[in-house]
Amino acid sequence: MFVQRSHKQICRPRFYTAPYVPDQRAVEGSGGEYFEKIVDVQVEVDGRNEVVQVEFFNGRVDSLQFKRCTAYYIGKNLHVMGTRPGQPTRSHARAIDRREHGAEP
C-alpha cells in the first residue's frame, strides 16, 4: 500500500494484490456494509474540532478528506474523538459528478 495525494486535502491510499502484497481488505467480513460507505471521523487538532471524511469502497479505505491541506497538520497533535455516519452526497465521487455533470435536480 502507498498513499497518493490526489488533491491538497484528499489522500487516496492504494492497495495492490499479489505478487506485490497480499490482498487484505481493511474491513473483513463486513457483509457488504463497507462496499460503499462514508464515515465522518471527529478529530481534535491542537484543541480545535474538525471532521475528516473517510470513504470506503470494496471494503477498503478509498480516500481521506481533511478540512485543510496536509501541510497544515505537520507538527500538530491530532486526537480521534469519535465517528458518525457520513453523508453520501459529500463523497469525493459525488463531487466529481457534480463538477462534470452539474448539480442534481
Order of alpha helices (4+ residues) and beta strands (2+ residues): beta-beta-beta-beta-beta-beta-alpha
